[in-house]
């Protein structure tokens, strides 16, 4: 019996395009045709103007972001996070507008700065499951 994992998404028919794109190294957002705003995490409706699913579509993000805030996690007892400590849990501002919770990788914690430019990359969390993380 395998250990419970707390870092894996529960993909469904709606989010499948997002996870398939991540496995290909592409970050997708949803954009509303009515108000023009992009959002993340993926939702079937626009969280700004409440336009329905027929008015909100997928688009590929540039992958560029700036660091909004972060916290260095030194202890996490949930598998598999404990094996990765310390790590930088972060919120980034995507170039397209939305904020996204993520992790910053490839940067010593002492070099993290609010406003620093970041670029998306993807980490394989489990076989065939890729998640977006960011690096300077």
C-alpha positions in Angstrom: 0.0 0.0 0.0 1.4 3.4 -1.0 1.6 6.4 1.3 -1.0 9.1 1.1 0.2 12.1 -0.9 -1.0 15.7 -0.2 0.6 17.3 -3.2 -1.2 15.7 -6.1 -4.1 17.3 -7.9 -7.5 15.7 -8.4 -7.9 16.1 -12.2 -11.4 15.9 -13.6 -12.8 16.4 -17.1 -12.9 20.2 -16.7 -9.3 20.6 -15.4 -7.8 17.9 -17.7 -6.6 20.5 -20.3 -4.7 22.3 -17.6 -2.9 19.2 -16.3 -2.2 17.9 -19.9 -0.7 21.2 -20.8 1.5 21.2 -17.6 2.8 17.8 -18.6 3.9 19.4 -21.9 5.6 22.3 -20.1 2.8 24.9 -20.7 0.9 26.9 -18.1 -2.8 27.6 -19.0 -5.1 30.3 -17.6 -8.8 30.9 -18.1 -9.8 34.2 -19.8 -13.3 35.7 -19.9 -14.6 36.9 -23.2 -17.0 39.3 -21.5 -14.8 41.3 -19.1 -11.4 40.3 -20.6 -9.8 39.3 -17.3 -7.7 36.2 -16.8 -7.9 34.1 -13.7 -6.1 31.2 -12.0 -7.0 28.6 -10.5 -9.2 27.3 -13.4 -12.9 27.7 -12.8 -15.8 27.1 -15.2 -17.1 30.6 -14.7 -15.5 34.1 -14.5 -14.9 35.0 -10.8 -15.1 38.7 -11.7 -18.2 39.1 -13.8 -19.8 35.7 -13.3 -19.9 34.9 -17.1 -20.7 31.3 -17.7 -18.5 28.5 -19.1 -19.4 29.3 -22.7 -17.8 32.8 -22.3 -14.6 31.6 -20.5 -11.8 29.8 -22.4 -8.3 28.4 -22.0 -5.2 30.4 -23.1 -1.5 29.8 -22.7 0.3 32.0 -20.2 3.6 33.6 -21.0 5.2 31.9 -18.0 6.6 35.2 -16.7 5.8 36.3 -13.1 7.0 38.5 -10.3 7.3 37.4 -6.7 4.5 38.9 -4.6 5.3 37.2 -1.3 6.8 34.0 0.1 7.4 32.0 3.3 10.2 29.5 3.8 8.8 26.3 5.2 11.1 24.5 7.6 8.8 21.8 8.8 5.9 20.0 7.2 4.7 16.6 8.4 2.5 15.9 5.4 4.0 13.5 2.8 5.9 14.3 0.7 6.6 17.8 1.8 8.7 16.8 4.8 11.3 15.4 2.3 11.6 18.8 0.6 12.1 21.1 3.5 13.1 23.8 3.5 11.2 25.1 0.6 9.8 28.5 -0.5 6.0 28.5 -0.7 5.1 31.6 -2.7 2.5 33.7 -4.3 3.4 35.2 -7.7 1.8 37.8 -9.9 1.5 36.3 -13.4 2.2 38.7 -16.3 -1.4 38.2 -17.4 -2.7 39.5 -14.1 -3.8 36.6 -11.8 -2.0 35.7 -8.6 -0.9 32.1 -8.2 0.2 30.0 -5.3 3.3 28.0 -6.1 6.8 27.2 -5.0 10.0 29.1 -5.9 12.9 26.7 -6.8 16.5 27.1 -7.8 17.0 30.2 -5.5 18.6 30.3 -2.1 16.1 31.7 0.4 18.3 34.6 1.3 18.1 35.8 -2.3 14.3 35.9 -2.6 13.0 39.5 -3.0 9.5 40.9 -3.5 9.2 42.0 -7.1 11.9 39.7 -8.4 11.2 38.3 -11.9 10.4 34.6 -12.2 9.8 32.1 -14.9 7.6 29.0 -14.8 9.1 25.6 -14.9 7.5 22.3 -14.2 8.2 19.5 -11.6 7.0 16.0 -12.0 5.2 15.3 -8.7 4.3 11.7 -9.7 4.5 9.7 -12.8 2.8 11.8 -15.5 1.7 14.5 -13.1 3.5 17.9 -13.5 3.0 21.0 -11.4 4.0 24.6 -12.1 6.8 26.0 -10.0 8.8 29.2 -10.6 12.5 30.0 -10.7 14.5 33.3 -11.1 
